[in-house]
Amino acid sequence: MRLRPEDQQAITQAAREVFAPGTAVLVFGSRTDDRRRGGDVDLLIETPAPMPPAELVAHRTRFIAKLYRSLDEQRIDAVITTRGEPDARPVVAAARKTGILLAQL
């Protein structure tokens, strides 16, 4: 996984500050391939319970804002879904299949 330990720690800390216990954070996409270079940080956030849309947007916004401050404004994509629930988005299926667990809160 191409994330420095301090970046991994910053992502985990931001997730702890924003999301409920039981949330999982997975890294997926180009950052899981040590042979590649560059690319944005793709994160799948799996919450333990569904959130209303307005709450989901607020949580995602707070999380991304914290990461921008910690990760020197790297490009970050965060997709949020509910753990164990079906999600028809292809990006969620790919992240669940190939993602690497970064943190279990």
Buried (B, 14 or more C-beta within 10 A) or exposed (E): EBBEEEBBBBBBBBBBEBBEEEBBBBBBBBBBEEEEEEBEBBBBBBBBEEBEEEEBEEBBEBBBEBBBEBBEEEEBEBBBBBBEEEBEEEBBEBBBEBBEEBBEB
